Structure formats: structure tokens, C-alpha cells
Amino acid sequence: MKAFEYKFEFKPGIQEYVMRELYFNKHKKEKEILQRLCEGETCYEIANALGYSDRTIVRRRKSLYEKTKDYMI
């Protein structure tokens, strides 16, 4: 069984709108994580850069996907 893939692809103007207008939790660094996901970084790379475990980034990725899925391509 294939695992679900989370792709963070927005149209150029939509990505700017999402980053500017949606509420992101600063304490959880959601905006920075979303930006890195849009740039194509893996959860492991983001975890190393931000000092979190890769499992934490996976959970936050799922949360970010739920917040932004209506704006994606």
C-alpha cells in the first residue's frame, strides 16, 4: 500500500497570499517549515536545520497540509 504524499505546490500568487494571510503558530515555526517544504526540502533536512526531530516535522507537515490544502494546485 502506497503512503500518502504531501505536496506543497501553490501557484506563485497563491503561495505569497498563504504565507502572508493565514495564521501560523510562531512557537511551532509553522511558517518557516511551510516555506522550506515549498522549496522542496525533506522533513529530515528541515528537522536538522531547526533542531527538531524528524517525527515532529512530519506531524507539523500534516497539520500544515490540512491548513493549506484548499489553496494547492
Sequence and secondary structure as in RCSB ss.txt:
>XXXX:A:sequence
MKAFEYKFEFKPGIQEYVMRELYFNKHKKEKEILQRLCEGETCYEIANALGYSDRTIVRRRKSLYEKTKDYMI
>XXXX:A:secstr
           HHHHHHHHHHS   TTTTHHHHHHHHHTT  HHHHHHHHT  HHHHHHHHHHHHHHHGGG  
